[in-house]
Amino acid sequence: MAATDTSATNARPINVALQGGGAHGAFTWGVLDRILEDGRLVIDGLSGTSAGSMNAVVYAYGKMTGGPEGARAALHDFWSEVSRAGQLYAPVRMLPWEQWDGSWNMDRSPLYMMFDALTRAVSPYVLNPFDFNPLRDVLERTVDFDALVRCECTRLFISATNVRSGRVRVFTAPEMSADVVMASACLPFLFKAVDIDGEAYWDGGYMGNPSLFPFYYYTGTDDVLIVNINPVERAEVPRSASDIMNRVNEISFNSPLLGEMRAIAFVQKLIEEDWLDEEHKGKLRRVRFHAIRADHVMCDLSVASKFNTDWEFLCDLRDRGRAAADAWMQAHLDAVGVGSTVNLHHDYLGAHGAVGPAPGAVGPGTET
């Protein structure tokens, strides 16, 4: 059957792109939870990277086994298990006296600073020779991957970075496994590269955070909602060492998304200004873009808090995500299926966002 079936409802189909960001992925949990609770949108394609890939597969498995409420329950169970595992195995956590100011950041935590220095100096092949990762156990307890490969309720696109070629590979539901998701979330300074079919993979965020191109080639839905975890813009120029590293992290992991947006904006311009010759007219699609951005909602958080799995913190992020999704739906839901609520040039590419040529057509299972 098709990935989405809206015949029984008036739900509007939409593709959703989920960024990665460690524990900040709980914000995306909140976004998905509110969309599921509302019921006026149905997700056709779901593209995810790192924490976004985990949210994507948990959502898809919960949806295929229990419908919208099953997806909500699966996401809740997954994140509660993440918190429980974090309390047992996390290499760093906030100590009680470090929370006196109400901040969830660990930048000034001696434990975090020692951990950060250690991972920069020592390879995970030495530091973690048995490649222990409690997230794998959490995933395998939450998702039956043997069943997920037959998922038809949502089209899955999970990105990972090929270490040798430096290209993104997008995996689809028939290829899905715990290895694929762990590859998508493999930070190379913490874990060994994940081997899939004889190739080594790292975190997908380096080359596709998340990948948008599969929506063009493998879904029939023309609306795309991007859920940004990493702030695209910040008002202040960072001065301290920790703030500088935090901003470098945000810019680095937003870079692949902005690159795809430049290509998409170029294609949109070709269509809108009628630059295509007769041979190519009708072969390119105009896509309607929407976004839930974290610029203001998550601006108080640093990269260090991406390692914080405290349940109270994860619930706070979930609630921020629910509120952001609710505000977006109130303002823009009626535009889904009608027009974009995001101007790529103005909202993402900026005054200096020169647009380059569109990339060649590629699809899941290939690398770009």
VENRAUR-V15215 format. One record per backbone hydrogen bond with DSSP energy under -0.5 kcal/mol. NH is the residue of the N-H (numbers start at 0). CO is the residue of the C=O. E is the energy in kcal/mol with one decimal. If there is no record, write none. Layout:
NH;CO;E
NH;CO;E
//
This chain:
8;5;-0.9
11;39;-2.7
13;41;-1.9
14;222;-2.9
15;44;-2.6
16;224;-2.8
17;46;-3.4
18;16;-0.6
18;226;-1.6
22;305;-2.6
23;20;-1.9
24;21;-2.3
25;22;-2.1
26;23;-1.9
27;23;-0.6
28;24;-1.8
29;25;-1.8
30;26;-1.8
31;27;-2.9
32;28;-2.6
33;29;-2.2
34;30;-2.1
35;31;-2.7
36;32;-2.3
37;33;-2.2
38;34;-2.3
41;11;-2.4
43;13;-2.5
43;41;-0.6
45;154;-3.1
46;15;-2.3
47;156;-2.4
48;17;-1.4
49;158;-0.5
51;48;-2.6
52;49;-0.6
53;49;-1.7
54;50;-2.3
55;51;-2.0
56;52;-2.5
57;53;-2.3
58;54;-2.5
59;55;-2.7
60;56;-2.5
61;57;-2.5
62;58;-2.7
63;59;-2.5
64;60;-1.6
65;61;-2.1
66;62;-2.0
69;65;-1.3
70;66;-2.1
71;67;-2.2
72;68;-2.3
73;69;-2.3
74;70;-2.3
75;71;-2.1
76;72;-2.7
77;73;-2.6
78;74;-2.3
79;75;-2.1
80;76;-2.1
81;77;-2.2
82;78;-2.1
83;79;-2.2
84;80;-2.8
85;81;-2.4
86;82;-2.0
87;83;-1.0
88;84;-3.0
89;85;-2.0
97;94;-2.3
98;95;-1.4
99;96;-0.6
101;98;-1.6
108;105;-1.8
112;108;-2.5
113;109;-2.2
114;110;-2.4
115;111;-3.0
116;112;-2.2
117;113;-2.4
118;114;-2.4
119;115;-1.1
120;116;-1.1
120;117;-0.6
121;117;-2.4
125;122;-1.6
126;122;-3.2
127;123;-2.2
128;125;-0.6
130;127;-2.1
135;132;-1.4
136;132;-0.7
137;133;-1.9
138;134;-2.8
139;135;-2.6
140;136;-1.7
141;137;-1.4
142;138;-3.0
144;142;-1.0
146;143;-0.8
147;143;-2.2
148;144;-1.5
149;146;-1.9
150;147;-2.4
154;43;-3.0
155;153;-0.5
156;45;-2.3
157;170;-2.7
158;47;-2.0
159;168;-2.0
160;201;-2.3
161;159;-0.6
161;166;-3.1
162;199;-2.7
165;161;-2.3
168;159;-3.0
169;365;-0.8
170;157;-3.2
170;168;-0.6
172;155;-0.5
174;171;-1.8
175;172;-1.9
180;176;-1.7
181;177;-2.7
182;178;-2.4
183;179;-2.1
184;180;-1.1
185;182;-1.5
186;184;-1.1
187;185;-0.6
189;186;-2.1
190;186;-2.3
193;200;-2.2
194;192;-0.5
195;193;-0.5
195;198;-2.9
198;195;-1.8
200;193;-1.9
201;160;-2.7
202;185;-2.6
203;158;-0.6
203;183;-1.7
204;183;-0.5
205;202;-1.3
206;203;-1.5
207;203;-2.7
208;209;-0.7
210;207;-0.6
214;211;-1.6
215;211;-0.6
215;212;-0.9
216;212;-1.2
217;213;-2.5
218;214;-0.9
223;287;-2.7
224;14;-3.3
225;223;-0.6
225;289;-2.4
226;16;-3.0
226;224;-0.5
227;225;-0.8
227;291;-2.2
230;228;-0.5
237;235;-0.5
243;239;-2.4
244;240;-2.3
245;241;-2.1
246;242;-2.2
247;243;-2.4
248;244;-2.2
249;245;-2.0
250;246;-2.8
251;247;-2.6
252;248;-2.1
253;249;-1.1
254;250;-1.4
255;251;-0.5
257;253;-2.2
258;254;-2.2
259;255;-2.0
260;256;-2.2
261;257;-1.9
262;258;-1.6
263;259;-2.6
264;260;-2.9
265;261;-1.8
266;262;-2.0
267;263;-2.7
268;264;-2.0
269;265;-2.1
270;266;-2.0
271;267;-3.0
272;268;-2.4
273;270;-1.2
274;269;-2.5
275;269;-0.7
279;276;-1.2
280;276;-1.1
282;279;-1.9
283;279;-0.5
286;284;-0.6
287;221;-3.5
288;286;-0.6
289;223;-2.4
291;225;-2.8
292;290;-0.6
297;293;-2.6
300;297;-1.9
304;301;-0.9
305;302;-1.5
306;303;-1.7
307;304;-1.4
308;306;-0.7
313;309;-2.5
314;310;-2.5
315;311;-1.8
316;312;-2.4
317;313;-2.6
318;314;-2.5
319;315;-2.0
320;316;-2.5
321;317;-2.6
322;318;-2.4
323;319;-2.5
324;320;-2.6
325;321;-2.6
326;322;-2.5
327;323;-2.3
328;324;-2.7
329;325;-2.4
330;326;-1.9
331;327;-3.2
332;328;-1.7
334;331;-1.9
335;331;-0.6
335;332;-1.5
337;334;-2.6
338;334;-2.4
340;288;-2.6
341;288;-1.2
343;341;-0.7
346;342;-3.5
347;342;-0.5
347;343;-1.6
348;343;-2.6
349;344;-2.4
352;349;-1.7
353;351;-2.0
364;169;-2.0
365;362;-1.8
367;167;-1.2
//
